[in-house]
Amino acid sequence: KWIQYEPLGAHNVRAGAKLAFGQYANPVYKLDAADVLVSLDADLFGTMQGGVRYARDYANRRRATGGNVPSNRFYAVETTPTHSGAKADHRLPIKPSQMAAFAGSLAAAVGVAGATSNGNPVETKWFNALVKDLQDHKGSSLVVAGDNQSPEIHALAHAMNVALGNVGKTVNY
């Protein structure tokens, strides 16, 4: 029997995976394969596990080397400013109390079965542009929830990645 205790561990990440899949799973993101990246309060390049790898993969897509790999777009929806959000093309600050409503609205908009929109707390034009970008990049987009977000928001992020066809392409479990 394996017993593990981490006082600062990614407990919400694990609980969210269990809600989404019925068992514990560790998401591994492939930012170098993502054309559209959405962060739901995730500090991908800072405090998140794998942050150094994610920063390198993200930077490789942003490097202007004259190659054929187009630059990706990064949307950050944050309750607290992060290093990652500072790098975002489109950053939206929201209140912590609004994150669940935003995640539910986004999930419903991208086609997650059973997701409900309880009033979108953000500007309609910004939100619609994000949804269109995600729908135009099915299989090459990625939605990531931050470690401090609730298990329900993590489960919604996993469900969005499934609905968008990202599993096995930009996220593995």
C-alpha positions as CSV (number, residue, x, y, z in Angstrom):
1,K,0.0,0.0,0.0
2,W,1.4,3.4,-1.0
3,I,0.6,6.3,1.2
4,Q,1.7,9.8,0.3
5,Y,1.2,13.2,2.0
6,E,2.0,16.5,0.5
7,P,0.9,19.5,2.4
8,L,1.3,21.7,-0.7
9,G,0.4,19.1,-3.2
10,A,-1.9,19.3,-6.2
11,H,-4.9,17.9,-4.3
12,N,-7.5,19.8,-6.4
13,V,-5.9,18.6,-9.6
14,R,-6.2,14.9,-8.5
15,A,-9.7,15.4,-7.2
16,G,-10.7,17.1,-10.4
17,A,-9.4,14.2,-12.5
18,K,-11.3,11.7,-10.3
19,L,-14.5,13.7,-10.9
20,A,-13.9,13.8,-14.6
21,F,-12.6,10.2,-15.2
22,G,-13.6,8.2,-12.2
23,Q,-10.0,7.6,-11.3
24,Y,-6.9,9.6,-10.4
25,A,-4.9,10.8,-13.4
26,N,-2.0,13.2,-13.8
27,P,-2.4,15.6,-16.8
28,V,0.7,16.2,-18.8
29,Y,0.4,19.2,-21.2
30,K,2.0,19.6,-24.6
31,L,2.2,23.3,-25.0
32,D,4.4,23.0,-28.1
33,A,1.4,21.3,-29.9
34,A,-1.2,23.8,-28.8
35,D,-2.3,26.5,-31.2
36,V,-4.7,28.0,-28.7
37,L,-3.9,27.9,-24.9
38,V,-6.5,28.9,-22.3
39,S,-5.4,29.2,-18.6
40,L,-8.1,29.3,-15.9
41,D,-5.9,30.8,-13.2
42,A,-3.0,28.5,-14.0
43,D,0.5,29.7,-13.5
44,L,1.9,27.4,-16.2
45,F,5.4,28.9,-16.2
46,G,5.8,29.6,-12.5
47,T,4.4,27.5,-9.6
48,M,2.7,24.7,-11.6
49,Q,4.4,21.3,-11.7
50,G,6.3,21.0,-14.9
51,G,6.6,24.8,-15.2
52,V,10.1,24.8,-16.6
53,R,9.2,22.4,-19.4
54,Y,6.0,24.3,-20.1
55,A,7.8,27.6,-20.3
56,R,10.3,26.1,-22.8
57,D,7.6,24.5,-25.0
58,Y,5.7,27.8,-25.0
59,A,8.8,29.8,-25.9
60,N,9.6,27.4,-28.7
61,R,6.3,28.2,-30.3
62,R,6.9,32.0,-29.9
63,R,10.5,32.0,-31.3
64,A,10.7,33.9,-34.5
65,T,13.1,31.7,-36.4
66,G,11.6,31.8,-39.8
67,G,10.3,28.3,-39.5
68,N,6.9,27.0,-40.6
69,V,5.5,26.7,-37.1
70,P,3.0,29.5,-36.4
71,S,2.9,31.3,-33.1
72,N,0.2,30.1,-30.7
73,R,-2.3,32.3,-28.9
74,F,-2.6,32.5,-25.1
75,Y,-5.7,33.5,-23.2
76,A,-5.3,33.9,-19.4
77,V,-8.3,34.2,-17.2
78,E,-6.9,35.1,-13.8
79,T,-8.1,35.9,-10.3
80,T,-4.5,36.9,-9.3
81,P,-1.7,38.2,-11.6
82,T,0.8,35.5,-12.5
83,H,4.0,35.2,-14.5
84,S,2.2,33.2,-17.1
85,G,-0.6,35.8,-17.4
86,A,1.9,38.5,-18.0
87,K,2.9,36.6,-21.2
88,A,-0.7,36.1,-22.4
89,D,-1.9,37.6,-25.6
90,H,-5.3,38.2,-24.0
91,R,-5.5,38.5,-20.3
92,L,-8.8,38.8,-18.4
93,P,-8.8,39.6,-14.7
94,I,-11.9,38.3,-12.9
95,K,-13.0,37.9,-9.3
96,P,-12.4,34.5,-7.6
97,S,-16.2,34.3,-7.1
98,Q,-16.7,34.5,-10.9
99,M,-14.3,31.7,-12.0
100,A,-16.9,28.9,-11.6
101,A,-19.5,30.8,-13.7
102,F,-16.9,31.6,-16.4
103,A,-15.7,28.0,-16.6
104,G,-19.3,26.7,-16.8
105,S,-20.1,29.2,-19.5
106,L,-17.0,28.3,-21.5
107,A,-17.7,24.6,-21.1
108,A,-21.3,25.0,-22.3
109,A,-20.1,27.1,-25.2
110,V,-17.6,24.5,-26.5
111,G,-20.1,21.7,-26.3
112,V,-19.5,19.9,-23.0
113,A,-22.5,17.7,-22.3
114,G,-24.3,18.7,-19.1
115,A,-22.4,22.0,-18.7
116,T,-24.6,24.9,-17.9
117,S,-24.1,28.6,-18.2
118,N,-25.1,30.5,-15.1
119,G,-24.5,34.0,-16.5
120,N,-21.2,34.8,-18.1
121,P,-19.3,37.3,-16.0
122,V,-17.2,38.7,-18.8
123,E,-17.6,40.9,-21.9
124,T,-19.5,39.1,-24.6
125,K,-17.2,40.2,-27.4
126,W,-14.1,38.8,-25.6
127,F,-15.8,35.6,-24.6
128,N,-17.2,34.9,-28.1
129,A,-13.8,35.5,-29.7
130,L,-12.3,32.9,-27.3
131,V,-15.0,30.4,-28.0
132,K,-14.6,30.8,-31.8
133,D,-10.8,30.4,-31.4
134,L,-11.2,27.2,-29.5
135,Q,-13.8,25.8,-31.9
136,D,-11.6,26.6,-34.9
137,H,-8.7,24.8,-33.3
138,K,-10.2,21.5,-32.2
139,G,-7.5,19.0,-31.5
140,S,-4.8,21.7,-31.3
141,S,-6.1,23.7,-28.3
142,L,-5.6,23.3,-24.6
143,V,-7.6,24.3,-21.5
144,V,-5.7,24.2,-18.2
145,A,-7.1,24.9,-14.7
146,G,-4.8,26.3,-11.9
147,D,-3.8,24.2,-8.9
148,N,-5.8,26.4,-6.6
149,Q,-9.0,26.1,-8.5
150,S,-11.7,23.7,-7.2
151,P,-12.0,20.1,-8.3
152,E,-15.1,21.0,-10.2
153,I,-13.3,23.6,-12.3
154,H,-10.5,21.0,-13.0
155,A,-13.2,18.5,-14.1
156,L,-14.7,21.1,-16.4
157,A,-11.2,21.8,-17.9
158,H,-10.8,18.1,-18.6
159,A,-14.2,17.9,-20.1
160,M,-13.5,20.8,-22.4
161,N,-10.3,19.1,-23.6
162,V,-12.2,16.0,-24.3
163,A,-15.0,17.9,-26.1
164,L,-12.4,19.8,-28.2
165,G,-10.6,16.6,-29.2
166,N,-7.4,17.6,-27.4
167,V,-6.7,14.3,-25.4
168,G,-3.8,12.5,-26.9
169,K,-2.7,15.6,-28.8
170,T,-2.2,18.5,-26.4
171,V,-2.9,16.7,-23.1
172,N,-2.1,13.2,-22.0
173,Y,-3.1,11.4,-18.8
